[in-house]
Amino acid sequence: MTVIIRYFALTGLVLLFFACGRYTEEHWAREAMSIAETIMEQQPDSALYLLQSIPDPTVLPEEQHMLYRLRLLQAKDKCDRDITADTNIVEVARYFEQRKDWPRAALAVFYYARVWEESKDSQQAMKAYLDAETYANHTNDNKLKGMIQHNIGWVYYKQLVFQKSIAAYKKAVNYFQQIDSTVYPYMVSSYLSISSNYIASEQLDSALLYNDRGLSIAKHYHDFTLLSSVYQCRAIIYREKGELLKAKKCLDKVFQYFPNERYKSQLHITLIKFYKETRQFDTAIFYAKQSLQLFDSLPNSENLRIIVYYLLSNMAQEQGNYKEALFYYTQYSDLNIQVYQDTQERSVVGLQEKYELEVVKNAHQQLSIQNQQKTRMLLLLFIALILISFAFYYYHTKKKTALLAVKQQLAQLKVMAANYDDKDKTLKSTLMRSFDIAKKLSLLEATLNQEEKKYGAKLLRRFKEIVFDAPDGNYWKRFYPAIDNFYNGRLDILKQFHPSFDEAEFKVCCLCLADFRNDEMAIFMDCSESTIRAKKTSIRKKAGIVQGGDLAEYLMQYL
C-alpha cells in the first residue's frame, strides 16, 4: 500500500505541474489584457505591444479570446496600423451578438466598420456603422454612441452629403456632452468637423460659429494641439470670406501652438496654398522649399512631399515657367509611383508577417495540444490506478468478511455441538447426530487454519460442503428428510394448510419445529439473523398469529 500511495503522490505532482504551467500561461495573458484595456486610450502603442506579446491567445477561454481579438484591432487602429486585413472581426461581433453582450457587440461592429472605411469601401462602412448604432442603442455607452455618429458624419462628408454629415456630428456632440470632461477632444473634433461641412457648403458664418465653440473648449483646457487645429480651420474660413489679414493672423497663431515637426510641415502646406491663392508666389515658393528641407528629417513624409511638388508644378505653370513645371510634375509623378509600390510591398510584407505569425501560433497550439494529451493520459492512468486499488481493497475486504463469517459460524456450531446430548431424542439432537457435526468441527478447524490465508469466499463455500455433506451446495435435500422422518412424514400437511408460505418461510417453520434459535437457523439457511426475524414476522402475519406468539406451538397443531 505504501508503494501505491507514493505512486499516487508522484502522479498528482505531475498533473499539478502541467496544470500550473497552463494556469501560468493563461494568467499572464489575462494580466496583459487587463493592463492593455486600462492604458488603451492614453497609451495605445503600449497596449498594442502588450497584446502582441501574448504568445498564444488561444489559452484564454473563448469569451476572453474573442475580447482579445477585439482589443488587438482597437489598439492597431488607434496606432494607425493597417487594419484592412482584419475582416474576421465580424466573427467576434457575431459571437457577442449571440450572447446579447451589446456593449462588446457594438464595439466589435464599430471596428468592423473601421476596417471597411480603411479599405475605402464607404458603402460597407456606412452599413456597419448603422448596425453598430443599433447595438449601441441597447447600452448606456454614450462615448461609443458619439464615436459612431462622429464616424458616420465623416463618411457622409467624404461623399459630399453635407447636411447628413452635419446632423451626425451634432448627434455626436449631444452624446459627448453627457459624459465627463475627459472627452473634450472629441467635442472639439466634432465642432471642427461641423465647421468644415459648413465651409464646404459655403455657409461661412455657421462655420465660424461652430469654430468659436471648438476654440472656447480648446482654450479652456489649454490644449495646444487642438488650438493649432482650430486656428488652421479658422484661417481657411477667413480666407474663403476674403478677410486675408485675419487669415494671416490665424496662421501666425497656428505657429505658436504647433506640437511637432510633422504638424509644422502640414502647416507649411496650408501656408503654401494660402499664398498661392493670393498669388504671392515668391512667398509660397519660399515655404514650399522650406517644407522640402523639413521633410528630409521627417520619416514617412512622402505624401506631404507629393502635395508640395504638385503645388510647385501648378505655381510654375501659372507663372509660365513650363520647364520648371514639368520638372516638379515629374518629381510628383515619380514619387506617386514609388509610394504606390511601397504600399503594395508593405501589404505583401504584412501578409507574410501575418502568415508567419499564424505558423508560430499553430506550432504553439500543436505543442499545447500535445501537452493536453499527455495530461489526459496521466489522468487516465491515475484513474485506472484508483480503480485497481479500489478493486484490490474490495476483494481484500470481501475475503476478510467471508473469513469472519466462517469463524462466527464455526463458533456457533461449537456451542451447538457442546450443548447436544448424544442420548437426547429431540429433533435438534437427531439432526446434530445425522450430520455428525461434532466430528466435522475438527476437520473445519484444520481447513480454516490451513487455508484461511489463501481463500475467503471459497472457504465459506467449503464450510457448507463439510457441515452438510453437500458438494453441490444443496444441503436442504438431506436436511428436510431428517426433519420429515422425525414427524412421521407429516410436514406435507403443514404445506397444504399454508400454501402461501414461500420456500424460505417453510424452511424457517421446519427449523422452528427442530427448536433452532435464530442464530442457528442463520447458519443452516446461509443468511443473516435479521432475515430470519423478517421471515418469522411474515409467517405470523400470513398465519394470523399474534405478535410475540409461540410459532413452534402453533405449527405443532398441524403435526
C-alpha positions as CSV (number, residue, x, y, z in Angstrom):
1,M,0.0,0.0,0.0
2,T,2.9,2.4,0.7
3,V,4.2,1.9,-2.8
4,I,0.7,2.7,-4.2
5,I,0.5,5.9,-2.1
6,R,3.9,7.0,-3.3
7,Y,2.9,6.4,-6.9
8,F,-0.4,8.4,-6.4
9,A,1.6,11.3,-4.9
10,L,4.0,11.3,-7.8
11,T,1.2,11.2,-10.4
12,G,-0.6,14.0,-8.6
13,L,2.6,16.2,-8.7
14,V,3.0,15.6,-12.4
15,L,-0.7,16.6,-13.0
16,L,-0.2,19.6,-10.9
17,F,2.9,20.6,-12.8
18,F,1.0,20.5,-16.2
19,A,-2.0,22.3,-14.7
20,C,0.2,25.0,-13.2
21,G,2.0,25.5,-16.5
22,R,-1.3,26.0,-18.3
23,Y,-2.6,28.3,-15.5
24,T,0.6,30.4,-15.6
25,E,0.3,31.0,-19.4
26,E,-3.4,31.8,-19.1
27,H,-2.8,34.1,-16.1
28,W,-0.2,36.1,-17.9
29,A,-2.5,36.5,-20.9
30,R,-5.3,37.7,-18.7
31,E,-3.0,40.2,-16.9
32,A,-1.6,41.6,-20.1
33,M,-5.2,42.1,-21.4
34,S,-6.3,43.8,-18.2
35,I,-3.3,46.3,-18.4
36,A,-3.8,46.9,-22.1
37,E,-7.5,47.8,-21.5
38,T,-6.5,50.2,-18.8
39,I,-4.0,52.1,-20.9
40,M,-5.7,51.8,-24.3
41,E,-6.9,55.4,-24.5
42,Q,-3.7,57.2,-23.2
43,Q,-1.0,54.8,-24.5
44,P,-2.4,52.7,-27.3
45,D,1.1,51.9,-28.6
46,S,2.0,50.3,-25.2
47,A,-1.4,48.5,-25.2
48,L,-0.6,47.1,-28.6
49,Y,2.8,45.9,-27.5
50,L,1.3,44.1,-24.5
51,L,-1.3,42.4,-26.6
52,Q,1.1,41.3,-29.2
53,S,3.5,39.9,-26.5
54,I,0.9,37.2,-25.6
55,P,2.5,34.1,-27.2
56,D,-0.7,32.0,-27.6
57,P,-4.0,33.8,-27.0
58,T,-5.8,30.5,-27.6
59,V,-5.0,29.5,-24.0
60,L,-7.7,32.0,-23.0
61,P,-11.3,30.9,-22.5
62,E,-13.5,31.5,-25.6
63,E,-15.0,34.7,-24.4
64,Q,-11.7,36.2,-23.3
65,H,-10.1,35.1,-26.6
66,M,-12.8,37.0,-28.6
67,L,-12.3,40.0,-26.4
68,Y,-8.5,39.8,-27.1
69,R,-9.1,39.9,-30.8
70,L,-11.3,43.0,-30.4
71,R,-8.8,44.8,-28.2
72,L,-6.0,44.0,-30.6
73,L,-7.8,45.5,-33.5
74,Q,-8.8,48.5,-31.3
75,A,-5.1,49.1,-30.4
76,K,-3.9,48.7,-34.0
77,D,-6.5,51.3,-35.2
78,K,-5.5,53.8,-32.5
79,C,-1.8,53.4,-33.5
80,D,-2.7,54.0,-37.2
81,R,-1.6,50.5,-38.2
82,D,-3.0,48.8,-41.3
83,I,-6.3,47.0,-40.3
84,T,-7.7,46.3,-43.8
85,A,-6.9,42.6,-43.4
86,D,-8.8,42.2,-40.1
87,T,-12.2,41.4,-41.6
88,N,-12.5,38.4,-39.3
89,I,-13.6,40.8,-36.6
90,V,-17.1,40.0,-37.8
91,E,-16.8,36.6,-36.1
92,V,-16.1,38.5,-32.8
93,A,-19.1,40.7,-33.4
94,R,-21.3,37.7,-34.1
95,Y,-20.1,35.9,-31.0
96,F,-21.0,38.8,-28.7
97,E,-24.3,39.4,-30.6
98,Q,-25.4,35.8,-30.0
99,R,-24.7,36.2,-26.3
100,K,-26.6,39.6,-26.2
101,D,-23.5,41.3,-24.9
102,W,-24.5,44.5,-26.6
103,P,-21.6,46.8,-25.4
104,R,-19.0,44.5,-26.9
105,A,-21.1,43.6,-29.9
106,A,-21.5,47.3,-30.7
107,L,-17.7,48.0,-30.3
108,A,-16.8,45.0,-32.5
109,V,-19.2,46.1,-35.2
110,F,-17.8,49.7,-34.9
111,Y,-14.3,48.4,-35.6
112,Y,-15.7,46.2,-38.4
113,A,-16.9,49.4,-40.0
114,R,-13.5,50.9,-39.4
115,V,-11.9,48.0,-41.4
116,W,-14.2,48.8,-44.3
117,E,-13.6,52.5,-44.0
118,E,-9.8,51.9,-44.2
119,S,-10.4,49.6,-47.2
120,K,-12.1,52.6,-49.0
121,D,-15.5,50.9,-49.1
122,S,-17.7,53.7,-47.9
123,Q,-20.9,51.7,-48.6
124,Q,-20.0,48.7,-46.4
125,A,-18.6,51.1,-43.8
126,M,-21.8,53.0,-43.5
127,K,-23.8,49.8,-43.3
128,A,-21.6,48.6,-40.5
129,Y,-21.8,51.9,-38.6
130,L,-25.6,51.8,-38.8
131,D,-25.5,48.3,-37.4
132,A,-23.2,49.4,-34.6
133,E,-25.6,52.3,-33.9
134,T,-28.5,49.7,-33.4
135,Y,-26.4,47.6,-31.0
136,A,-25.2,50.7,-29.1
137,N,-28.8,51.8,-28.5
138,H,-29.1,48.8,-26.2
139,T,-26.3,50.2,-24.0
140,N,-25.6,53.3,-21.9
141,D,-22.2,53.9,-23.5
142,N,-22.6,57.5,-24.7
143,K,-18.9,57.7,-25.7
144,L,-19.3,54.8,-28.1
145,K,-22.6,56.3,-29.4
146,G,-20.8,59.6,-30.0
147,M,-17.9,57.9,-31.8
148,I,-20.3,56.0,-34.1
149,Q,-22.1,59.3,-35.0
150,H,-18.7,61.1,-35.5
151,N,-17.6,58.4,-38.0
152,I,-20.9,58.3,-39.8
153,G,-20.5,62.1,-40.2
154,W,-17.1,61.6,-41.7
155,V,-18.4,59.0,-44.2
156,Y,-21.1,61.4,-45.3
157,Y,-18.6,64.3,-45.6
158,K,-16.4,62.3,-47.9
159,Q,-19.5,61.6,-50.1
160,L,-20.2,65.3,-50.1
161,V,-23.6,64.8,-48.3
162,F,-23.0,67.7,-46.0
163,Q,-26.4,68.1,-44.4
164,K,-26.5,64.5,-43.2
165,S,-22.9,64.8,-42.1
166,I,-23.7,67.9,-40.0
167,A,-26.7,66.1,-38.4
168,A,-24.5,63.1,-37.5
169,Y,-21.8,65.4,-36.0
170,K,-24.4,67.2,-34.0
171,K,-25.7,63.9,-32.6
172,A,-22.1,63.1,-31.6
173,V,-21.8,66.4,-29.8
174,N,-25.0,65.7,-27.8
175,Y,-23.7,62.3,-26.7
176,F,-20.3,63.7,-25.7
177,Q,-21.9,66.5,-23.7
178,Q,-23.5,63.8,-21.4
179,I,-20.0,62.5,-20.4
180,D,-17.3,63.9,-18.2
181,S,-14.6,66.3,-19.3
182,T,-12.3,63.5,-20.5
183,V,-13.9,63.5,-23.9
184,Y,-13.3,67.2,-24.7
185,P,-11.0,66.4,-27.6
186,Y,-13.9,64.5,-29.3
187,M,-16.1,67.6,-28.7
188,V,-13.6,69.9,-30.3
189,S,-13.1,67.5,-33.2
190,S,-16.9,67.3,-33.8
191,Y,-17.2,71.1,-33.8
192,L,-14.4,71.5,-36.3
193,S,-16.0,68.8,-38.5
194,I,-19.3,70.7,-38.4
195,S,-17.4,73.8,-39.3
196,S,-15.7,72.0,-42.2
197,N,-19.0,70.9,-43.5
198,Y,-20.3,74.5,-43.5
199,I,-17.2,75.7,-45.2
200,A,-17.7,73.1,-48.0
201,S,-21.3,74.1,-48.3
202,E,-20.3,77.8,-48.3
203,Q,-22.1,78.7,-45.1
204,L,-19.2,80.6,-43.7
205,D,-21.0,82.3,-40.8
206,S,-22.2,79.0,-39.5
207,A,-18.7,77.6,-40.0
208,L,-17.3,80.4,-37.9
209,L,-19.9,79.9,-35.2
210,Y,-19.0,76.2,-34.6
211,N,-15.3,77.1,-34.9
212,D,-15.8,79.5,-32.0
213,R,-17.3,76.7,-29.9
214,G,-14.3,74.5,-30.5
215,L,-12.0,77.4,-29.8
216,S,-13.6,78.0,-26.5
217,I,-13.1,74.4,-25.3
218,A,-9.5,74.2,-26.6
219,K,-8.6,77.4,-24.7
220,H,-10.3,76.2,-21.6
221,Y,-8.2,73.1,-21.4
222,H,-5.0,74.8,-22.8
223,D,-4.7,72.1,-25.4
224,F,-2.1,73.5,-27.9
225,T,-2.6,70.7,-30.4
226,L,-6.4,71.4,-30.6
227,L,-5.7,75.2,-30.6
228,S,-3.5,74.7,-33.6
229,S,-6.2,72.8,-35.5
230,V,-8.9,75.3,-34.6
231,Y,-6.8,78.3,-35.8
232,Q,-5.9,76.5,-39.0
233,C,-9.6,75.8,-39.8
234,R,-10.3,79.4,-38.8
235,A,-7.7,80.7,-41.3
236,I,-9.5,78.8,-44.0
237,I,-12.8,80.4,-43.1
238,Y,-11.4,83.9,-43.2
239,R,-9.6,83.1,-46.5
240,E,-12.9,82.0,-48.0
241,K,-14.6,85.1,-46.7
242,G,-11.8,87.2,-48.3
243,E,-10.5,88.5,-45.0
244,L,-6.9,87.7,-45.7
245,L,-5.4,89.8,-42.9
246,K,-7.5,87.8,-40.3
247,A,-6.5,84.6,-42.1
248,K,-2.8,85.5,-41.8
249,K,-3.2,86.3,-38.1
250,C,-4.8,82.9,-37.5
251,L,-1.9,81.2,-39.3
252,D,0.6,83.1,-37.1
253,K,-1.2,81.8,-34.1
254,V,-1.0,78.2,-35.5
255,F,2.8,78.6,-35.5
256,Q,2.6,79.4,-31.8
257,Y,0.8,76.1,-31.0
258,F,2.1,73.6,-33.5
259,P,3.0,70.5,-31.4
260,N,5.7,68.8,-33.5
261,E,7.6,68.9,-36.7
262,R,5.1,66.8,-38.7
263,Y,2.3,69.3,-37.8
264,K,4.6,72.1,-38.7
265,S,5.1,70.6,-42.1
266,Q,1.3,70.3,-42.6
267,L,1.0,74.0,-41.6
268,H,3.6,74.9,-44.2
269,I,1.4,73.3,-46.8
270,T,-1.5,75.3,-45.6
271,L,0.6,78.5,-46.0
272,I,1.7,77.5,-49.5
273,K,-1.9,77.1,-50.5
274,F,-2.8,80.4,-48.9
275,Y,0.0,82.4,-50.6
276,K,-0.7,80.6,-53.9
277,E,-4.4,81.6,-53.9
278,T,-3.4,85.2,-53.0
279,R,-0.9,85.0,-55.9
280,Q,2.1,85.7,-53.6
281,F,4.1,83.1,-55.5
282,D,7.5,84.1,-54.1
283,T,6.3,83.6,-50.5
284,A,4.6,80.4,-51.4
285,I,7.7,79.0,-53.1
286,F,9.8,80.1,-50.1
287,Y,7.5,78.0,-47.8
288,A,7.5,75.1,-50.3
289,K,11.3,74.9,-50.3
290,Q,11.4,75.2,-46.6
291,S,8.9,72.3,-46.4
292,L,11.1,70.1,-48.6
293,Q,14.1,70.7,-46.4
294,L,11.9,69.9,-43.3
295,F,10.8,66.6,-45.0
296,D,14.4,65.4,-45.2
297,S,14.5,64.9,-41.5
298,L,10.9,63.7,-41.2
299,P,10.2,59.9,-41.6
300,N,7.2,58.8,-43.7
301,S,6.8,62.2,-45.3
302,E,6.3,61.0,-48.9
303,N,2.6,62.0,-49.1
304,L,3.4,65.5,-47.9
305,R,6.2,65.8,-50.4
306,I,3.9,64.8,-53.2
307,I,1.5,67.6,-52.3
308,V,4.3,70.2,-52.3
309,Y,5.7,69.0,-55.7
310,Y,2.1,69.3,-57.1
311,L,1.7,72.8,-55.8
312,L,5.1,73.9,-57.1
313,S,4.3,72.4,-60.5
314,N,1.0,74.4,-60.6
315,M,2.6,77.6,-59.5
316,A,5.4,77.3,-62.1
317,Q,2.7,76.6,-64.8
318,E,0.7,79.7,-63.7
319,Q,3.9,81.8,-63.9
320,G,4.5,80.5,-67.4
321,N,7.7,78.6,-66.4
322,Y,6.7,75.3,-68.1
323,K,10.2,73.7,-67.9
324,E,10.2,74.1,-64.1
325,A,6.6,73.0,-64.0
326,L,7.5,69.8,-65.9
327,F,10.4,69.1,-63.6
328,Y,8.2,69.4,-60.5
329,Y,5.4,67.4,-62.1
330,T,7.9,64.6,-62.9
331,Q,9.0,64.6,-59.3
332,Y,5.4,64.5,-58.3
333,S,4.6,61.6,-60.6
334,D,7.7,59.5,-59.7
335,L,7.1,59.9,-56.0
336,N,3.5,58.9,-56.6
337,I,4.6,55.7,-58.3
338,Q,7.2,55.0,-55.5
339,V,4.6,55.4,-52.8
340,Y,2.2,53.1,-54.6
341,Q,4.9,50.4,-55.0
342,D,5.9,50.8,-51.3
343,T,2.3,50.4,-50.3
344,Q,2.0,47.2,-52.3
345,E,5.2,45.9,-50.9
346,R,4.1,46.7,-47.3
347,S,0.9,44.9,-48.0
348,V,2.7,41.8,-49.1
349,V,5.1,42.0,-46.2
350,G,2.2,42.4,-43.9
351,L,0.5,39.3,-45.3
352,Q,3.8,37.4,-45.0
353,E,4.2,38.5,-41.3
354,K,0.6,37.5,-40.7
355,Y,1.3,34.1,-42.3
356,E,4.5,33.6,-40.2
357,L,2.6,34.6,-37.1
358,E,-0.1,32.1,-37.8
359,V,2.6,29.4,-38.4
360,V,4.1,30.2,-35.0
361,K,0.7,30.2,-33.3
362,N,-0.2,26.9,-35.0
363,A,3.1,25.3,-33.8
364,H,2.5,26.6,-30.3
365,Q,-1.1,25.3,-30.4
366,Q,0.1,21.9,-31.5
367,L,2.5,21.8,-28.6
368,S,-0.3,22.8,-26.3
369,I,-2.5,20.0,-27.7
370,Q,0.3,17.5,-27.1
371,N,0.7,18.7,-23.5
372,Q,-3.0,18.3,-23.0
373,Q,-2.9,14.8,-24.5
374,K,-0.1,13.9,-22.1
375,T,-2.1,15.4,-19.2
376,R,-5.1,13.4,-20.2
377,M,-3.1,10.1,-20.4
378,L,-1.7,10.7,-17.0
379,L,-5.1,11.5,-15.7
380,L,-6.5,8.3,-17.2
381,L,-3.6,6.3,-15.7
382,F,-4.3,7.9,-12.3
383,I,-8.0,7.0,-12.5
384,A,-7.0,3.4,-13.6
385,L,-4.7,3.1,-10.6
386,I,-7.5,4.3,-8.3
387,L,-9.9,1.7,-9.8
388,I,-7.4,-1.1,-9.4
389,S,-6.7,-0.1,-5.8
390,F,-10.4,0.0,-5.1
391,A,-10.8,-3.4,-6.6
392,F,-7.9,-4.8,-4.6
393,Y,-9.4,-3.2,-1.4
394,Y,-12.9,-4.6,-2.2
395,Y,-11.5,-8.1,-2.8
396,H,-9.4,-8.0,0.4
397,T,-12.4,-6.7,2.4
398,K,-14.7,-9.3,1.0
399,K,-12.2,-12.1,1.8
400,K,-11.9,-10.8,5.4
401,T,-15.7,-10.6,5.7
402,A,-16.0,-14.2,4.5
403,L,-13.3,-15.4,6.9
404,L,-15.1,-13.7,9.7
405,A,-18.4,-15.3,8.8
406,V,-16.8,-18.7,8.7
407,K,-15.2,-18.2,12.2
408,Q,-18.5,-16.9,13.6
409,Q,-20.5,-19.9,12.2
410,L,-17.8,-22.3,13.4
411,A,-18.0,-20.8,16.9
412,Q,-21.8,-21.2,16.8
413,L,-21.5,-24.8,15.7
414,K,-19.1,-25.5,18.6
415,V,-21.7,-24.2,21.0
416,M,-24.3,-26.4,19.4
417,A,-22.0,-29.4,19.5
418,A,-21.2,-28.8,23.1
419,N,-24.8,-28.5,24.1
420,Y,-26.3,-31.5,22.5
421,D,-26.6,-34.9,24.3
422,D,-25.9,-38.0,22.3
423,K,-28.7,-39.7,24.2
424,D,-31.1,-36.9,23.7
425,K,-34.0,-37.9,21.5
426,T,-35.1,-34.4,20.4
427,L,-35.2,-33.4,16.7
428,K,-32.3,-31.0,17.2
429,S,-30.0,-33.6,18.7
430,T,-31.1,-36.1,16.0
431,L,-30.1,-33.6,13.3
432,M,-26.8,-33.0,15.0
433,R,-26.1,-36.7,15.0
434,S,-27.4,-37.1,11.5
435,F,-24.8,-34.7,10.1
436,D,-22.1,-35.8,12.6
437,I,-21.5,-32.1,13.5
438,A,-19.0,-32.8,16.3
439,K,-16.8,-34.9,14.2
440,K,-16.8,-32.5,11.3
441,L,-15.8,-29.5,13.5
442,S,-12.2,-30.7,13.9
443,L,-12.0,-31.0,10.1
444,L,-13.3,-27.5,9.7
445,E,-10.8,-26.0,12.2
446,A,-8.0,-27.7,10.3
447,T,-9.3,-26.4,7.0
448,L,-9.6,-23.0,8.4
449,N,-6.1,-22.9,9.8
450,Q,-4.6,-24.2,6.6
451,E,-6.5,-22.2,4.0
452,E,-7.7,-19.0,5.7
453,K,-4.8,-17.1,4.3
454,K,-5.4,-18.3,0.8
455,Y,-9.2,-18.2,0.5
456,G,-12.1,-16.1,1.6
457,A,-15.4,-16.8,-0.1
458,K,-14.2,-20.2,-1.2
459,L,-13.6,-21.2,2.4
460,L,-17.2,-20.3,3.3
461,R,-18.5,-22.5,0.5
462,R,-16.2,-25.3,1.7
463,F,-17.6,-24.8,5.1
464,K,-21.1,-25.6,3.9
465,E,-19.9,-28.6,2.0
466,I,-18.2,-30.1,5.0
467,V,-21.0,-29.4,7.5
468,F,-23.9,-30.5,5.4
469,D,-22.2,-33.1,3.3
470,A,-23.5,-31.4,0.1
471,P,-20.8,-30.9,-2.5
472,D,-23.4,-29.4,-4.9
473,G,-24.4,-26.8,-2.3
474,N,-28.0,-28.1,-2.0
475,Y,-27.8,-29.3,1.6
476,W,-31.6,-28.9,2.2
477,K,-32.4,-32.1,0.3
478,R,-30.7,-34.0,3.0
479,F,-31.8,-31.8,5.8
480,Y,-35.5,-31.9,5.0
481,P,-36.0,-35.7,5.0
482,A,-34.4,-35.9,8.5
483,I,-37.0,-33.5,9.9
484,D,-39.8,-35.1,8.0
485,N,-39.0,-38.6,9.3
486,F,-38.9,-37.3,12.8
487,Y,-42.6,-36.2,12.4
488,N,-43.5,-39.3,10.5
489,G,-43.8,-37.6,7.1
490,R,-46.4,-35.1,8.2
491,L,-44.6,-31.9,7.0
492,D,-46.6,-32.1,3.8
493,I,-49.7,-31.4,5.8
494,L,-48.2,-28.2,7.0
495,K,-47.6,-27.2,3.4
496,Q,-51.2,-28.0,2.4
497,F,-52.6,-25.8,5.2
498,H,-50.3,-22.9,4.4
499,P,-49.7,-22.8,0.7
500,S,-48.9,-19.0,0.9
501,F,-45.6,-19.8,2.7
502,D,-42.7,-19.4,0.3
503,E,-39.8,-21.8,0.3
504,A,-37.7,-19.8,2.8
505,E,-40.6,-19.4,5.2
506,F,-41.3,-23.1,5.1
507,K,-37.7,-23.9,5.9
508,V,-37.9,-21.5,8.9
509,C,-41.0,-23.4,10.1
510,C,-39.1,-26.7,9.9
511,L,-36.2,-25.3,11.9
512,C,-38.6,-23.8,14.4
513,L,-40.0,-27.3,14.9
514,A,-36.5,-28.5,15.5
515,D,-36.1,-25.9,18.2
516,F,-33.3,-24.0,16.5
517,R,-32.6,-20.4,17.6
518,N,-32.4,-17.5,15.1
519,D,-28.6,-17.5,15.0
520,E,-28.6,-21.3,14.5
521,M,-31.2,-21.0,11.7
522,A,-29.0,-18.4,10.0
523,I,-26.1,-20.9,9.8
524,F,-28.2,-23.6,8.2
525,M,-30.1,-21.2,5.9
526,D,-26.9,-19.2,5.0
527,C,-28.4,-15.8,5.8
528,S,-28.4,-13.2,8.5
529,E,-30.4,-13.2,11.7
530,S,-32.3,-10.2,10.6
531,T,-33.6,-12.1,7.6
532,I,-34.7,-15.0,9.9
533,R,-36.6,-12.5,12.1
534,A,-38.3,-10.9,9.0
535,K,-39.3,-14.4,7.8
536,K,-40.9,-15.2,11.2
537,T,-42.8,-11.9,11.1
538,S,-44.1,-12.7,7.6
539,I,-45.2,-16.2,8.8
540,R,-47.1,-14.8,11.7
541,K,-48.8,-12.3,9.5
542,K,-49.9,-15.0,7.0
543,A,-50.9,-17.5,9.6
544,G,-52.8,-14.9,11.8
545,I,-50.6,-15.4,14.8
546,V,-50.5,-12.5,17.3
547,Q,-47.2,-10.6,17.7
548,G,-45.0,-12.5,20.1
549,G,-47.0,-15.7,19.9
550,D,-45.2,-19.1,20.0
551,L,-44.6,-20.1,16.4
552,A,-43.4,-23.6,17.2
553,E,-46.5,-24.3,19.3
554,Y,-48.8,-23.0,16.5
555,L,-47.0,-25.3,14.0
556,M,-47.2,-28.4,16.2
557,Q,-51.0,-28.4,16.0
558,Y,-50.8,-29.5,12.3
559,L,-48.4,-32.4,13.1
